[in-house]
Amino acid sequence: MNADPLTIRPLTADDIDAFHALRLRATVDTPYGIVPTREEEARWTREENIARVRQTGQQAVFGAFDGAVLIGIVGWRRETRQKLAHKVLIWGVFVEPAYRRAGVARRLMERAIEHARANGLRQMHLSVSARNPRAQALYRSLGFTIYGVEPRAMCIDGEYTDEELMVLMLD
């Protein structure tokens, strides 16, 4: 890590190139941890990515920065329909390999949880690959519990991967 402290903050349009590059690396580094393929992720335009990270009452993407370098991300999306508006979905959690096991993902998730609570949300959902025990352990340590398993949730190069469906009650 750099001498500058690690900071967690919402991404802005100024961070789009770094966000896009990090998402592309994630598709290669952890294909079972991110839904789009590299080709699918590469198709997102600059304008689409800006809309994707624009912080609103319904969404945000938080970034972890080592100095000025984006090293991790977590997306947060609130349900828009009235009967589901008490829920938020976590997506796209990724930390650069060189920064793993240093608490970066935990800090990103804590920020997302704090943001959800501050916005009056009651529960947070995510799904995690059965092939990612470190992420499963992190989410459990934050209080998430499994409420189901989606069999064959993803197919990567002809190989199926299950996903655990997890929830954290925020109230």
PyMOL commands that place a pseudoatom at each C-alpha (Angstrom):
pseudoatom trace, name=CA, resn=MET, resi=1, chain=A, elem=C, hetatm=0, pos=[0.000, 0.000, 0.000]
pseudoatom trace, name=CA, resn=ASN, resi=2, chain=A, elem=C, hetatm=0, pos=[0.999, 3.608, -0.513]
pseudoatom trace, name=CA, resn=ALA, resi=3, chain=A, elem=C, hetatm=0, pos=[1.852, 5.911, 2.375]
pseudoatom trace, name=CA, resn=ASP, resi=4, chain=A, elem=C, hetatm=0, pos=[-1.547, 7.606, 1.887]
pseudoatom trace, name=CA, resn=PRO, resi=5, chain=A, elem=C, hetatm=0, pos=[-4.318, 6.034, 3.951]
pseudoatom trace, name=CA, resn=LEU, resi=6, chain=A, elem=C, hetatm=0, pos=[-6.905, 3.810, 2.365]
pseudoatom trace, name=CA, resn=THR, resi=7, chain=A, elem=C, hetatm=0, pos=[-10.087, 5.748, 1.683]
pseudoatom trace, name=CA, resn=ILE, resi=8, chain=A, elem=C, hetatm=0, pos=[-13.577, 4.526, 0.861]
pseudoatom trace, name=CA, resn=ARG, resi=9, chain=A, elem=C, hetatm=0, pos=[-15.893, 6.867, -1.029]
pseudoatom trace, name=CA, resn=PRO, resi=10, chain=A, elem=C, hetatm=0, pos=[-18.662, 6.859, -3.633]
pseudoatom trace, name=CA, resn=LEU, resi=11, chain=A, elem=C, hetatm=0, pos=[-17.382, 6.777, -7.196]
pseudoatom trace, name=CA, resn=THR, resi=12, chain=A, elem=C, hetatm=0, pos=[-18.020, 9.730, -9.506]
pseudoatom trace, name=CA, resn=ALA, resi=13, chain=A, elem=C, hetatm=0, pos=[-17.757, 10.336, -13.241]
pseudoatom trace, name=CA, resn=ASP, resi=14, chain=A, elem=C, hetatm=0, pos=[-14.077, 11.183, -12.673]
pseudoatom trace, name=CA, resn=ASP, resi=15, chain=A, elem=C, hetatm=0, pos=[-13.483, 7.561, -11.610]
pseudoatom trace, name=CA, resn=ILE, resi=16, chain=A, elem=C, hetatm=0, pos=[-15.084, 5.911, -14.660]
pseudoatom trace, name=CA, resn=ASP, resi=17, chain=A, elem=C, hetatm=0, pos=[-11.907, 4.878, -16.478]
pseudoatom trace, name=CA, resn=ALA, resi=18, chain=A, elem=C, hetatm=0, pos=[-10.500, 3.260, -13.323]
pseudoatom trace, name=CA, resn=PHE, resi=19, chain=A, elem=C, hetatm=0, pos=[-13.876, 1.613, -12.565]
pseudoatom trace, name=CA, resn=HIS, resi=20, chain=A, elem=C, hetatm=0, pos=[-14.126, 0.163, -16.071]
pseudoatom trace, name=CA, resn=ALA, resi=21, chain=A, elem=C, hetatm=0, pos=[-10.538, -1.122, -15.979]
pseudoatom trace, name=CA, resn=LEU, resi=22, chain=A, elem=C, hetatm=0, pos=[-11.111, -2.737, -12.571]
pseudoatom trace, name=CA, resn=ARG, resi=23, chain=A, elem=C, hetatm=0, pos=[-14.321, -4.417, -13.742]
pseudoatom trace, name=CA, resn=LEU, resi=24, chain=A, elem=C, hetatm=0, pos=[-12.497, -5.801, -16.800]
pseudoatom trace, name=CA, resn=ARG, resi=25, chain=A, elem=C, hetatm=0, pos=[-9.749, -7.219, -14.555]
pseudoatom trace, name=CA, resn=ALA, resi=26, chain=A, elem=C, hetatm=0, pos=[-12.400, -8.766, -12.299]
pseudoatom trace, name=CA, resn=THR, resi=27, chain=A, elem=C, hetatm=0, pos=[-13.938, -10.697, -15.205]
pseudoatom trace, name=CA, resn=VAL, resi=28, chain=A, elem=C, hetatm=0, pos=[-10.581, -12.373, -15.823]
pseudoatom trace, name=CA, resn=ASP, resi=29, chain=A, elem=C, hetatm=0, pos=[-9.336, -12.705, -12.236]
pseudoatom trace, name=CA, resn=THR, resi=30, chain=A, elem=C, hetatm=0, pos=[-12.547, -14.039, -10.720]
pseudoatom trace, name=CA, resn=PRO, resi=31, chain=A, elem=C, hetatm=0, pos=[-14.942, -15.162, -13.466]
pseudoatom trace, name=CA, resn=TYR, resi=32, chain=A, elem=C, hetatm=0, pos=[-17.157, -16.995, -10.952]
pseudoatom trace, name=CA, resn=GLY, resi=33, chain=A, elem=C, hetatm=0, pos=[-17.399, -13.840, -8.826]
pseudoatom trace, name=CA, resn=ILE, resi=34, chain=A, elem=C, hetatm=0, pos=[-18.758, -11.524, -11.483]
pseudoatom trace, name=CA, resn=VAL, resi=35, chain=A, elem=C, hetatm=0, pos=[-21.612, -12.213, -13.899]
pseudoatom trace, name=CA, resn=PRO, resi=36, chain=A, elem=C, hetatm=0, pos=[-20.552, -10.497, -17.136]
pseudoatom trace, name=CA, resn=THR, resi=37, chain=A, elem=C, hetatm=0, pos=[-17.866, -11.989, -19.306]
pseudoatom trace, name=CA, resn=ARG, resi=38, chain=A, elem=C, hetatm=0, pos=[-14.945, -9.764, -20.274]
pseudoatom trace, name=CA, resn=GLU, resi=39, chain=A, elem=C, hetatm=0, pos=[-16.558, -9.202, -23.678]
pseudoatom trace, name=CA, resn=GLU, resi=40, chain=A, elem=C, hetatm=0, pos=[-19.889, -8.230, -22.098]
pseudoatom trace, name=CA, resn=GLU, resi=41, chain=A, elem=C, hetatm=0, pos=[-18.233, -5.885, -19.611]
pseudoatom trace, name=CA, resn=ALA, resi=42, chain=A, elem=C, hetatm=0, pos=[-16.133, -4.294, -22.374]
pseudoatom trace, name=CA, resn=ARG, resi=43, chain=A, elem=C, hetatm=0, pos=[-19.324, -3.278, -24.226]
pseudoatom trace, name=CA, resn=TRP, resi=44, chain=A, elem=C, hetatm=0, pos=[-20.415, -0.842, -21.516]
pseudoatom trace, name=CA, resn=THR, resi=45, chain=A, elem=C, hetatm=0, pos=[-19.966, 2.679, -22.865]
pseudoatom trace, name=CA, resn=ARG, resi=46, chain=A, elem=C, hetatm=0, pos=[-18.483, 5.500, -20.846]
pseudoatom trace, name=CA, resn=GLU, resi=47, chain=A, elem=C, hetatm=0, pos=[-21.942, 7.079, -20.504]
pseudoatom trace, name=CA, resn=GLU, resi=48, chain=A, elem=C, hetatm=0, pos=[-23.487, 3.781, -19.369]
pseudoatom trace, name=CA, resn=ASN, resi=49, chain=A, elem=C, hetatm=0, pos=[-20.759, 3.336, -16.769]
pseudoatom trace, name=CA, resn=ILE, resi=50, chain=A, elem=C, hetatm=0, pos=[-21.271, 6.875, -15.500]
pseudoatom trace, name=CA, resn=ALA, resi=51, chain=A, elem=C, hetatm=0, pos=[-24.997, 6.120, -15.082]
pseudoatom trace, name=CA, resn=ARG, resi=52, chain=A, elem=C, hetatm=0, pos=[-24.073, 2.838, -13.382]
pseudoatom trace, name=CA, resn=VAL, resi=53, chain=A, elem=C, hetatm=0, pos=[-22.016, 4.521, -10.645]
pseudoatom trace, name=CA, resn=ARG, resi=54, chain=A, elem=C, hetatm=0, pos=[-23.982, 7.760, -10.263]
pseudoatom trace, name=CA, resn=GLN, resi=55, chain=A, elem=C, hetatm=0, pos=[-24.986, 7.997, -6.623]
pseudoatom trace, name=CA, resn=THR, resi=56, chain=A, elem=C, hetatm=0, pos=[-28.739, 8.380, -6.167]
pseudoatom trace, name=CA, resn=GLY, resi=57, chain=A, elem=C, hetatm=0, pos=[-31.229, 7.297, -3.542]
pseudoatom trace, name=CA, resn=GLN, resi=58, chain=A, elem=C, hetatm=0, pos=[-31.455, 4.012, -5.439]
pseudoatom trace, name=CA, resn=GLN, resi=59, chain=A, elem=C, hetatm=0, pos=[-27.811, 3.177, -6.117]
pseudoatom trace, name=CA, resn=ALA, resi=60, chain=A, elem=C, hetatm=0, pos=[-24.171, 3.838, -5.409]
pseudoatom trace, name=CA, resn=VAL, resi=61, chain=A, elem=C, hetatm=0, pos=[-20.814, 2.274, -6.119]
pseudoatom trace, name=CA, resn=PHE, resi=62, chain=A, elem=C, hetatm=0, pos=[-18.200, 2.675, -3.424]
pseudoatom trace, name=CA, resn=GLY, resi=63, chain=A, elem=C, hetatm=0, pos=[-14.520, 2.545, -4.234]
pseudoatom trace, name=CA, resn=ALA, resi=64, chain=A, elem=C, hetatm=0, pos=[-11.511, 1.751, -2.080]
pseudoatom trace, name=CA, resn=PHE, resi=65, chain=A, elem=C, hetatm=0, pos=[-8.552, 3.944, -2.945]
pseudoatom trace, name=CA, resn=ASP, resi=66, chain=A, elem=C, hetatm=0, pos=[-4.915, 3.484, -2.036]
pseudoatom trace, name=CA, resn=GLY, resi=67, chain=A, elem=C, hetatm=0, pos=[-3.913, 7.083, -2.488]
pseudoatom trace, name=CA, resn=ALA, resi=68, chain=A, elem=C, hetatm=0, pos=[-5.385, 7.962, -5.896]
pseudoatom trace, name=CA, resn=VAL, resi=69, chain=A, elem=C, hetatm=0, pos=[-5.489, 4.343, -7.155]
pseudoatom trace, name=CA, resn=LEU, resi=70, chain=A, elem=C, hetatm=0, pos=[-8.819, 2.506, -7.218]
pseudoatom trace, name=CA, resn=ILE, resi=71, chain=A, elem=C, hetatm=0, pos=[-8.194, -0.938, -5.730]
pseudoatom trace, name=CA, resn=GLY, resi=72, chain=A, elem=C, hetatm=0, pos=[-11.665, -2.210, -4.843]
pseudoatom trace, name=CA, resn=ILE, resi=73, chain=A, elem=C, hetatm=0, pos=[-15.361, -1.694, -5.479]
pseudoatom trace, name=CA, resn=VAL, resi=74, chain=A, elem=C, hetatm=0, pos=[-18.794, -2.655, -4.217]
pseudoatom trace, name=CA, resn=GLY, resi=75, chain=A, elem=C, hetatm=0, pos=[-22.112, -1.797, -5.863]
pseudoatom trace, name=CA, resn=TRP, resi=76, chain=A, elem=C, hetatm=0, pos=[-25.317, -1.063, -3.954]
pseudoatom trace, name=CA, resn=ARG, resi=77, chain=A, elem=C, hetatm=0, pos=[-28.753, -1.042, -5.590]
pseudoatom trace, name=CA, resn=ARG, resi=78, chain=A, elem=C, hetatm=0, pos=[-32.070, -0.465, -3.848]
pseudoatom trace, name=CA, resn=GLU, resi=79, chain=A, elem=C, hetatm=0, pos=[-35.224, -2.117, -5.075]
pseudoatom trace, name=CA, resn=THR, resi=80, chain=A, elem=C, hetatm=0, pos=[-37.450, 0.463, -6.773]
pseudoatom trace, name=CA, resn=ARG, resi=81, chain=A, elem=C, hetatm=0, pos=[-40.876, -1.155, -6.480]
pseudoatom trace, name=CA, resn=GLN, resi=82, chain=A, elem=C, hetatm=0, pos=[-42.774, -0.020, -3.397]
pseudoatom trace, name=CA, resn=LYS, resi=83, chain=A, elem=C, hetatm=0, pos=[-43.344, -3.481, -1.904]
pseudoatom trace, name=CA, resn=LEU, resi=84, chain=A, elem=C, hetatm=0, pos=[-39.637, -4.302, -2.248]
pseudoatom trace, name=CA, resn=ALA, resi=85, chain=A, elem=C, hetatm=0, pos=[-38.135, -0.901, -1.417]
pseudoatom trace, name=CA, resn=HIS, resi=86, chain=A, elem=C, hetatm=0, pos=[-36.983, -2.076, 2.027]
pseudoatom trace, name=CA, resn=LYS, resi=87, chain=A, elem=C, hetatm=0, pos=[-34.298, -4.223, 0.351]
pseudoatom trace, name=CA, resn=VAL, resi=88, chain=A, elem=C, hetatm=0, pos=[-30.916, -3.487, -1.165]
pseudoatom trace, name=CA, resn=LEU, resi=89, chain=A, elem=C, hetatm=0, pos=[-28.758, -5.691, -3.388]
pseudoatom trace, name=CA, resn=ILE, resi=90, chain=A, elem=C, hetatm=0, pos=[-24.960, -5.836, -3.191]
pseudoatom trace, name=CA, resn=TRP, resi=91, chain=A, elem=C, hetatm=0, pos=[-23.194, -6.471, -6.510]
pseudoatom trace, name=CA, resn=GLY, resi=92, chain=A, elem=C, hetatm=0, pos=[-19.753, -6.406, -8.056]
pseudoatom trace, name=CA, resn=VAL, resi=93, chain=A, elem=C, hetatm=0, pos=[-17.567, -6.796, -4.972]
pseudoatom trace, name=CA, resn=PHE, resi=94, chain=A, elem=C, hetatm=0, pos=[-13.964, -6.956, -6.155]
pseudoatom trace, name=CA, resn=VAL, resi=95, chain=A, elem=C, hetatm=0, pos=[-10.564, -6.152, -4.661]
pseudoatom trace, name=CA, resn=GLU, resi=96, chain=A, elem=C, hetatm=0, pos=[-7.292, -6.162, -6.582]
pseudoatom trace, name=CA, resn=PRO, resi=97, chain=A, elem=C, hetatm=0, pos=[-5.403, -9.390, -5.763]
pseudoatom trace, name=CA, resn=ALA, resi=98, chain=A, elem=C, hetatm=0, pos=[-2.406, -7.534, -4.298]
pseudoatom trace, name=CA, resn=TYR, resi=99, chain=A, elem=C, hetatm=0, pos=[-4.708, -5.941, -1.688]
pseudoatom trace, name=CA, resn=ARG, resi=100, chain=A, elem=C, hetatm=0, pos=[-6.633, -9.029, -0.604]
pseudoatom trace, name=CA, resn=ARG, resi=101, chain=A, elem=C, hetatm=0, pos=[-6.479, -10.198, 3.014]
pseudoatom trace, name=CA, resn=ALA, resi=102, chain=A, elem=C, hetatm=0, pos=[-5.860, -6.621, 4.135]
pseudoatom trace, name=CA, resn=GLY, resi=103, chain=A, elem=C, hetatm=0, pos=[-9.462, -5.831, 5.148]
pseudoatom trace, name=CA, resn=VAL, resi=104, chain=A, elem=C, hetatm=0, pos=[-10.335, -3.859, 2.009]
pseudoatom trace, name=CA, resn=ALA, resi=105, chain=A, elem=C, hetatm=0, pos=[-13.445, -5.902, 1.130]
pseudoatom trace, name=CA, resn=ARG, resi=106, chain=A, elem=C, hetatm=0, pos=[-14.582, -5.723, 4.759]
pseudoatom trace, name=CA, resn=ARG, resi=107, chain=A, elem=C, hetatm=0, pos=[-14.263, -1.923, 4.764]
pseudoatom trace, name=CA, resn=LEU, resi=108, chain=A, elem=C, hetatm=0, pos=[-16.154, -1.680, 1.468]
pseudoatom trace, name=CA, resn=MET, resi=109, chain=A, elem=C, hetatm=0, pos=[-18.940, -3.885, 2.790]
pseudoatom trace, name=CA, resn=GLU, resi=110, chain=A, elem=C, hetatm=0, pos=[-19.110, -1.985, 6.084]
pseudoatom trace, name=CA, resn=ARG, resi=111, chain=A, elem=C, hetatm=0, pos=[-19.518, 1.248, 4.130]
pseudoatom trace, name=CA, resn=ALA, resi=112, chain=A, elem=C, hetatm=0, pos=[-22.306, -0.279, 2.015]
pseudoatom trace, name=CA, resn=ILE, resi=113, chain=A, elem=C, hetatm=0, pos=[-24.056, -1.576, 5.159]
pseudoatom trace, name=CA, resn=GLU, resi=114, chain=A, elem=C, hetatm=0, pos=[-23.704, 1.808, 6.869]
pseudoatom trace, name=CA, resn=HIS, resi=115, chain=A, elem=C, hetatm=0, pos=[-25.124, 3.529, 3.771]
pseudoatom trace, name=CA, resn=ALA, resi=116, chain=A, elem=C, hetatm=0, pos=[-28.084, 1.132, 3.657]
pseudoatom trace, name=CA, resn=ARG, resi=117, chain=A, elem=C, hetatm=0, pos=[-28.896, 1.688, 7.330]
pseudoatom trace, name=CA, resn=ALA, resi=118, chain=A, elem=C, hetatm=0, pos=[-28.619, 5.467, 6.919]
pseudoatom trace, name=CA, resn=ASN, resi=119, chain=A, elem=C, hetatm=0, pos=[-31.139, 5.221, 4.076]
pseudoatom trace, name=CA, resn=GLY, resi=120, chain=A, elem=C, hetatm=0, pos=[-33.638, 3.312, 6.220]
pseudoatom trace, name=CA, resn=LEU, resi=121, chain=A, elem=C, hetatm=0, pos=[-33.274, -0.029, 4.469]
pseudoatom trace, name=CA, resn=ARG, resi=122, chain=A, elem=C, hetatm=0, pos=[-34.239, -3.180, 6.365]
pseudoatom trace, name=CA, resn=GLN, resi=123, chain=A, elem=C, hetatm=0, pos=[-32.332, -5.940, 4.606]
pseudoatom trace, name=CA, resn=MET, resi=124, chain=A, elem=C, hetatm=0, pos=[-29.361, -6.451, 2.333]
pseudoatom trace, name=CA, resn=HIS, resi=125, chain=A, elem=C, hetatm=0, pos=[-29.079, -9.290, -0.168]
pseudoatom trace, name=CA, resn=LEU, resi=126, chain=A, elem=C, hetatm=0, pos=[-26.188, -10.751, -2.113]
pseudoatom trace, name=CA, resn=SER, resi=127, chain=A, elem=C, hetatm=0, pos=[-25.210, -13.939, -3.845]
pseudoatom trace, name=CA, resn=VAL, resi=128, chain=A, elem=C, hetatm=0, pos=[-21.792, -15.538, -3.621]
pseudoatom trace, name=CA, resn=SER, resi=129, chain=A, elem=C, hetatm=0, pos=[-20.254, -18.357, -5.600]
pseudoatom trace, name=CA, resn=ALA, resi=130, chain=A, elem=C, hetatm=0, pos=[-19.890, -21.694, -3.868]
pseudoatom trace, name=CA, resn=ARG, resi=131, chain=A, elem=C, hetatm=0, pos=[-16.340, -21.566, -5.303]
pseudoatom trace, name=CA, resn=ASN, resi=132, chain=A, elem=C, hetatm=0, pos=[-15.409, -18.515, -3.242]
pseudoatom trace, name=CA, resn=PRO, resi=133, chain=A, elem=C, hetatm=0, pos=[-14.974, -19.626, 0.392]
pseudoatom trace, name=CA, resn=ARG, resi=134, chain=A, elem=C, hetatm=0, pos=[-13.080, -16.465, 1.434]
pseudoatom trace, name=CA, resn=ALA, resi=135, chain=A, elem=C, hetatm=0, pos=[-15.970, -14.250, 0.323]
pseudoatom trace, name=CA, resn=GLN, resi=136, chain=A, elem=C, hetatm=0, pos=[-18.471, -16.594, 1.995]
pseudoatom trace, name=CA, resn=ALA, resi=137, chain=A, elem=C, hetatm=0, pos=[-16.513, -16.331, 5.251]
pseudoatom trace, name=CA, resn=LEU, resi=138, chain=A, elem=C, hetatm=0, pos=[-16.343, -12.524, 5.013]
pseudoatom trace, name=CA, resn=TYR, resi=139, chain=A, elem=C, hetatm=0, pos=[-20.089, -12.201, 4.503]
pseudoatom trace, name=CA, resn=ARG, resi=140, chain=A, elem=C, hetatm=0, pos=[-20.846, -14.596, 7.384]
pseudoatom trace, name=CA, resn=SER, resi=141, chain=A, elem=C, hetatm=0, pos=[-18.497, -12.604, 9.648]
pseudoatom trace, name=CA, resn=LEU, resi=142, chain=A, elem=C, hetatm=0, pos=[-20.509, -9.467, 8.801]
pseudoatom trace, name=CA, resn=GLY, resi=143, chain=A, elem=C, hetatm=0, pos=[-23.728, -11.181, 9.898]
pseudoatom trace, name=CA, resn=PHE, resi=144, chain=A, elem=C, hetatm=0, pos=[-25.087, -12.443, 6.579]
pseudoatom trace, name=CA, resn=THR, resi=145, chain=A, elem=C, hetatm=0, pos=[-26.943, -15.752, 6.682]
pseudoatom trace, name=CA, resn=ILE, resi=146, chain=A, elem=C, hetatm=0, pos=[-27.748, -18.189, 3.891]
pseudoatom trace, name=CA, resn=TYR, resi=147, chain=A, elem=C, hetatm=0, pos=[-31.403, -18.393, 2.953]
pseudoatom trace, name=CA, resn=GLY, resi=148, chain=A, elem=C, hetatm=0, pos=[-31.002, -20.574, -0.108]
pseudoatom trace, name=CA, resn=VAL, resi=149, chain=A, elem=C, hetatm=0, pos=[-28.760, -21.948, -2.802]
pseudoatom trace, name=CA, resn=GLU, resi=150, chain=A, elem=C, hetatm=0, pos=[-29.285, -21.382, -6.493]
pseudoatom trace, name=CA, resn=PRO, resi=151, chain=A, elem=C, hetatm=0, pos=[-28.062, -24.522, -8.218]
pseudoatom trace, name=CA, resn=ARG, resi=152, chain=A, elem=C, hetatm=0, pos=[-26.215, -24.011, -11.481]
pseudoatom trace, name=CA, resn=ALA, resi=153, chain=A, elem=C, hetatm=0, pos=[-26.448, -20.241, -11.077]
pseudoatom trace, name=CA, resn=MET, resi=154, chain=A, elem=C, hetatm=0, pos=[-23.666, -19.653, -13.595]
pseudoatom trace, name=CA, resn=CYS, resi=155, chain=A, elem=C, hetatm=0, pos=[-22.164, -21.640, -16.417]
pseudoatom trace, name=CA, resn=ILE, resi=156, chain=A, elem=C, hetatm=0, pos=[-18.527, -20.848, -17.123]
pseudoatom trace, name=CA, resn=ASP, resi=157, chain=A, elem=C, hetatm=0, pos=[-16.888, -22.688, -19.988]
pseudoatom trace, name=CA, resn=GLY, resi=158, chain=A, elem=C, hetatm=0, pos=[-19.439, -25.492, -19.694]
pseudoatom trace, name=CA, resn=GLU, resi=159, chain=A, elem=C, hetatm=0, pos=[-18.956, -25.879, -15.928]
pseudoatom trace, name=CA, resn=TYR, resi=160, chain=A, elem=C, hetatm=0, pos=[-21.834, -24.996, -13.597]
pseudoatom trace, name=CA, resn=THR, resi=161, chain=A, elem=C, hetatm=0, pos=[-21.376, -23.149, -10.315]
pseudoatom trace, name=CA, resn=ASP, resi=162, chain=A, elem=C, hetatm=0, pos=[-23.917, -22.869, -7.502]
pseudoatom trace, name=CA, resn=GLU, resi=163, chain=A, elem=C, hetatm=0, pos=[-24.450, -19.613, -5.629]
pseudoatom trace, name=CA, resn=GLU, resi=164, chain=A, elem=C, hetatm=0, pos=[-25.373, -19.081, -2.023]
pseudoatom trace, name=CA, resn=LEU, resi=165, chain=A, elem=C, hetatm=0, pos=[-28.116, -16.505, -1.511]
pseudoatom trace, name=CA, resn=MET, resi=166, chain=A, elem=C, hetatm=0, pos=[-27.418, -14.473, 1.607]
pseudoatom trace, name=CA, resn=VAL, resi=167, chain=A, elem=C, hetatm=0, pos=[-29.266, -11.829, 3.597]
pseudoatom trace, name=CA, resn=LEU, resi=168, chain=A, elem=C, hetatm=0, pos=[-28.361, -9.407, 6.363]
pseudoatom trace, name=CA, resn=MET, resi=169, chain=A, elem=C, hetatm=0, pos=[-31.196, -7.968, 8.447]
pseudoatom trace, name=CA, resn=LEU, resi=170, chain=A, elem=C, hetatm=0, pos=[-30.413, -4.320, 9.097]
pseudoatom trace, name=CA, resn=ASP, resi=171, chain=A, elem=C, hetatm=0, pos=[-33.003, -3.546, 11.762]
for i in range(1, 171): cmd.bond("trace and resi %d" % i, "trace and resi %d" % (i + 1))
show_as sticks, trace
zoom trace
